[in-house]
Structure formats: C-alpha cells, structure tokens
Amino acid sequence: MDFPSKLVLFGEYGILLNSMALAVPFSRFSGRFRLCDHRFKYLSDNEKESSGELKRLLRYFKSGFGQFNYLDLERFENDVDRGLYFDSSIPYRSGLGSSGALTAAIYSRYAHHSHTTNYAEIRIHLAAIEACFHGSSSGIDPLTSFLKRPVLIGNGNQMISTPDLSRFFDNYTLFLFNTNEKGNTGELVNHFLDKYKNPIYKDKIDCEYLPLIAQTIGSIVEGDFKLFESLMKKYSMFQLSNFDILISVAMKKHFEYGIKTGDFHLKLCGSGGGGYLLALARNFSKAENYLIMNQLDYLLINIAEIG
C-alpha cells in the first residue's frame, strides 16, 4: 500500500500551538513497505539506510515503557529482521512529509486498531511515532498521508474533518518550487519554539499569525476567494517578516515580487529552511511565466494528485 506525501496549505508552525491547520495528500511522491531478504540479496544504499532507520525506530518504540502498546512490536521486529525497508520517492528534508508517510505506513501495518474512525486518537498515536524524527510532531502530516484525504484540524486540535476543496482548486493553481536546499525540521521546530518564548514574538504569533491562519482557512472552506486573496497577501507578508530564518536570501525576492504584483503568493511548505516553497496563483499564466523567466525549478500540482 502506497502512502502519499503531503502539502500543508495553511497552519505550519501554528499547529504546534494548537491552531487550525489544513493539509492535503500529494500523490506525486509516495512510499511503501517492501521486504528484501538480505540473506539472499545485497541491499542497495537506500535500502540499507531505510533498514537502519527502521531498526532505530524499533529501539525507540521498545524504550517507550508501554506508550506504544497500540503497535504490534513483535511483528514489526520480525519484519525488520527479515529485511523490511521503506521504498520512498518523497524527497528527504523537502517539506513534503517523508517522515509522515513512513509514520502512516507503520501505523497502517502494525497498529492493533488502525481501522478506527476516531481521527483524534489516530492523530495522537501518529504524533507519538513521528516524534522520533523531529522531537515534536502535531500528527497532521502522517494523518493526511494515512487518510489520503484533505485534513482540517480546528482550533485547539479538537475538531478533525476531511473537507471538500474542489472549489478552491477550481479557482487556484498550486506550484511547488524547489529551493535546492535541505531543511532540518527538528532543528527548525526547536528554533521556533525557543523563539516563541520571547514575549514580543509570542504576542505576534498569538495575536496576528494564529488568527490569520484561522481566517485564511475559513475563507477557503466558505469559498470566499475575494477575502482569501487579501488574506493570502497578509499570510505571505507575515512569513517573510517573521519567519525570515526559514526563507533563504535568494528566495526572499520572489516572496516580495508576489506580494507586490499579486501574480502569485508564496508561503512555506512544511518547516521551511530549504526544501520546497508553495506558490498559489489565481492567474496561472502570469505565475508560470515568472517562474520560467527566473529559471526556477518548479512543479505544477495536478488536481488529480490531491486527495
């Protein structure tokens, strides 16, 4: 079974503070478990790396003093010993949820009650698993990959739904463009949480960014795209001004161009610090012409690739 990558449309970093968040699966990239009996076949470098990662995960689970009792660790250990690895096309440290897809695959294969419809419980379990990679996880990445549907988490993380976003994708084109740099989610999350301890920065996030996330997501769900356009500009401006360490110097001019012209709006895709940026455009041709003229490495997101 394949588990797709994901795109966080809105809510990156805010979700760590119990804000709203909206994410969608992105099937262009995906991963699945495979078994390769190393007694009869040499593992490739990628297979060896994945196998080693699963062994580290197993040790992490077994040291959890029962917190992972919802997983069949005996079966997982047997499979790891038999040459289990995760065959993934999701670019590593790209903001597309490579660890989330692996987490979803683990839960689907080894959780005792993976077929429950209690999404809140599933998200808690997934977040605990993914914390092995980043030290802190909201669970939205693996939940999106696990459900293979858009996921909306409400304020306070109390409400989880799978909204219909067809009207949004009828009105907007999404581009991913590659910064050709690598991000480190764990380090960046820790940096954000440390910075959030500063009262001035905390006030900016609490009073400006978190409400902006909620308003932007609300405008999408309600289909108010005139409001969305104005909010998207504010969203891009806020990230450019307040998440500066997550946006490279070379990328800032593209943020500024989008804000100035309205041809598209850029935002982080995941944790930032490298990987991909997400561009949302109501005018497809103007956005694509800019990307081509500036020789940017980009992917056009096909609606069929979004759950």
Order of alpha helices (4+ residues) and beta strands (2+ residues): beta-beta-alpha-alpha-beta-alpha-alpha-alpha-beta-beta-alpha-beta-alpha-alpha-alpha-alpha-alpha-beta-beta-alpha-beta
